[in-house]
């Protein structure tokens, strides 16, 4: 994540007003693709802090597993389950750095908010200005379980209409200058 070549590229994206969406992995190699970071995301924090003019959008299992403080080396590259008793690095980093956002696409984003619905709803409300709906890949028969989950959460009052609108559309419009 903090390789000097990546940092140079990130800086240029920021200078051009382009956001950087990154796929985070736990290590380089073994069929994995993306940028790697260690547990606790120290490399991500370093880059986000050093490049405040660049907008970063985090994605993938190694990113979203860090929603919980209970993440460990076994679970951080997958889809950890169960209740979240303490917020992890992702909620902290999203609140601390104005230039960091989270892409809720794929199974990793959905797992992060749905594995503990009470925590997930609270997280969505608290970080509603920093989260983006996405599909990861898009194909005809693709299942996108986050869509009905977010609609139900809005209709049942678990998240506000404003929160739903920001996550599903408004935040992307703002980041991409489409407002």
C-alpha positions, 0 to 999 in steps of 0.5 A: 500500500505504501510502495513509493511507486503507488504513493507517486501514482496516488499523488498524481490521482489527487492532483488530477482530482481523481479518486483512488479505489483500491482492493486491499489484500493481506499479502502479496502473491498466492493468487491474490491481487491488490495492494497489501497491508498489515493488521491494523492498516498502518500502511493505509493510514500512512498514505492517507495521512501523507496525501490529504488531497487524494481521495481513497476508497477502500474495498475488499476483505482485508479492508472490511474485516478491519471493521471489528477490533476482534480481527486477527491474522486468520480472519482478516483476509476473509469474511469474519462472522458473528457479533462485533463487540468493539469497533476496529480500524475502519470506523476509526480511520473513516472518522479521522481522515476526510479523504478516506471512504469505504466501498460497500460492494461485494461480499466483503462490504455486505458481510461487514455491515450485516454480520452484526446488524445492530452494529452495522446499522449504527456504523452506517448512520455514523459513517453515512458521509463516507460510504458508497454503494457498489456492485464490485463486478456486474453481470446479468445473474449477479446477486446483490444482497446489499440492495434489499438489505439497505431497502429493508433497513430504510423501510424498517427505520434501522437507518434514516432516509438521508443515510440511505440516500447518501450511501446509495447515490449522493456520496458518489455524486459528490465525490465524482462532481456530479451534483 
